């Protein structure tokens, strides 16, 4: 039976995972007692769910804001309060992803450092920006009603 993605799920160790719109870590044996947090900058349009799994079972999840967020700096959504241990585990597991390597998502313990990095990387492109209708394009042909559309 398929579950609605907005419903809570239980991990095998009984820990409650976050609903799709919530931020929480599993309360099972894999949770750290650390209270350290980081502030994440993310330039992906719709943000990202940072999922931590073990043997295919979800253990923790945190929703990171993207460039469509109300709190943006240099095109980066800014998300404070991300558990540092979750971030460190997620980055270690996903360091090979292109958007991680390109710096489209990053985190610092000090929010001022995250904001500074976002400002410094404002010109960084994620390739998913809206098209500027006023920008002159090269090698484009205007279609007419007589043109065959394939």
Secondary structure as the mmCIF struct_conf table of DSSP 4:
data_model
#
loop_
_struct_conf.conf_type_id
_struct_conf.id
_struct_conf.beg_label_comp_id
_struct_conf.beg_label_asym_id
_struct_conf.beg_label_seq_id
_struct_conf.end_label_comp_id
_struct_conf.end_label_asym_id
_struct_conf.end_label_seq_id
HELX_LH_PP_P HELX_LH_PP_P1 UNK A 2 UNK A 4
TURN_TY1_P TURN_TY1_P1 UNK A 5 UNK A 6
BEND BEND1 UNK A 7 UNK A 7
STRN STRN1 UNK A 10 UNK A 10
TURN_TY1_P TURN_TY1_P2 UNK A 12 UNK A 13
BEND BEND2 UNK A 14 UNK A 14
HELX_LH_PP_P HELX_LH_PP_P2 UNK A 15 UNK A 15
STRN STRN2 UNK A 16 UNK A 16
HELX_LH_PP_P HELX_LH_PP_P3 UNK A 17 UNK A 19
TURN_TY1_P TURN_TY1_P3 UNK A 20 UNK A 21
STRN STRN3 UNK A 24 UNK A 25
BEND BEND3 UNK A 28 UNK A 28
TURN_TY1_P TURN_TY1_P4 UNK A 29 UNK A 30
STRN STRN4 UNK A 37 UNK A 42
BEND BEND4 UNK A 44 UNK A 44
TURN_TY1_P TURN_TY1_P5 UNK A 45 UNK A 46
STRN STRN5 UNK A 48 UNK A 54
TURN_TY1_P TURN_TY1_P6 UNK A 55 UNK A 56
STRN STRN6 UNK A 57 UNK A 64
TURN_TY1_P TURN_TY1_P7 UNK A 67 UNK A 68
BEND BEND5 UNK A 69 UNK A 71
STRN STRN7 UNK A 72 UNK A 73
TURN_TY1_P TURN_TY1_P8 UNK A 74 UNK A 75
STRN STRN8 UNK A 76 UNK A 83
HELX_RH_AL_P HELX_RH_AL_P1 UNK A 84 UNK A 94
TURN_TY1_P TURN_TY1_P9 UNK A 95 UNK A 96
BEND BEND6 UNK A 97 UNK A 97
HELX_RH_AL_P HELX_RH_AL_P2 UNK A 98 UNK A 101
TURN_TY1_P TURN_TY1_P10 UNK A 102 UNK A 103
BEND BEND7 UNK A 104 UNK A 104
STRN STRN9 UNK A 105 UNK A 108
BEND BEND8 UNK A 109 UNK A 110
HELX_RH_AL_P HELX_RH_AL_P3 UNK A 111 UNK A 120
TURN_TY1_P TURN_TY1_P11 UNK A 121 UNK A 123
BEND BEND9 UNK A 127 UNK A 127
HELX_LH_PP_P HELX_LH_PP_P4 UNK A 129 UNK A 131
TURN_TY1_P TURN_TY1_P12 UNK A 133 UNK A 134
BEND BEND10 UNK A 135 UNK A 135
HELX_LH_PP_P HELX_LH_PP_P5 UNK A 136 UNK A 137
BEND BEND11 UNK A 138 UNK A 139
TURN_TY1_P TURN_TY1_P13 UNK A 145 UNK A 146
BEND BEND12 UNK A 147 UNK A 147
HELX_LH_PP_P HELX_LH_PP_P6 UNK A 148 UNK A 149
#
